[in-house]
Amino acid sequence: MGYCECWDKQRTMFDCLLQSKRGEVCHGVEIGDAGILYLVEHNPVYTLGKSGRSENILVSEPYLRSIGAEFYHIDRGGDVTFHGPGQVVGYPILDLEKLGIGLRDYINSLEEAIIGVCREWGIEAGRVAGASGVWLDGESPRARKICAIGVRASRYVTMHGFAMNVNTDLRYFSHINPCGFADKGVTSLEKELGHKVDMEQVKAQIVKHLSEKLKIEIYK
């Protein structure tokens, strides 16, 4: 899916949830009690968060276009990252007040859900102090990120989310300091396991673990 198309959908749902919190009716939009979850694969695209540093993009924008990738400076937290085929990108547009959790607990829940998915594939993942996302060997010189997380929230309504590398072409990450880290690597389920992984199975696992961690029912 094209990044702009998905970004527009996110903003529509985000605005609709904010309207509902003001007691207004949002016409022509179907959304669950607490929100909606998009799970997508993007065409190659680099995004830079609102507080990100442009020097973490190691090549020029014309070069990115020459390899078939787009670039956007967007309104999420975090630094620069890559989205592309073989990567599950999740956009939960949720009213955290209805879920009864704060933003920090929400981000923890996203991380815990992905840690649970990794465990189902026999991979032990965890956190790195001072860094969002999900990591392998996080406290060692071999630290490598398998899932990036960057969110935006207003009046406890969220947008943006997480990006889990499943069968991602990791060469795209060589053009950036992923999430602003020059001394840490990236990985994928495919790289760790040595074979391609079924994307639909991973999406189903993400839905299951998010449902458990957020204590909500997610309908397809």
Buried (B, 14 or more C-beta within 10 A) or exposed (E): EEBEEBBEBBEBBBBBBBBBBEEEEBEEBEBBEBBBBBBBBBBBBBBBBEEBEEEBBEBEEEEBEEEEBBBEEBBBBBBBBBBBBBBBBBBBBBBBEBBEBEBEEBBBBBBBBBBBBBEEBEBEBBBBEEBBBBBBBBEEEEBBBBBBBBBBBEEBBBBBBBBBBBBBBBEBBEBBBBBBBEEBBBBBBBBBEEEEBEBEEBBBBBBBBBBEBBEBEBEE
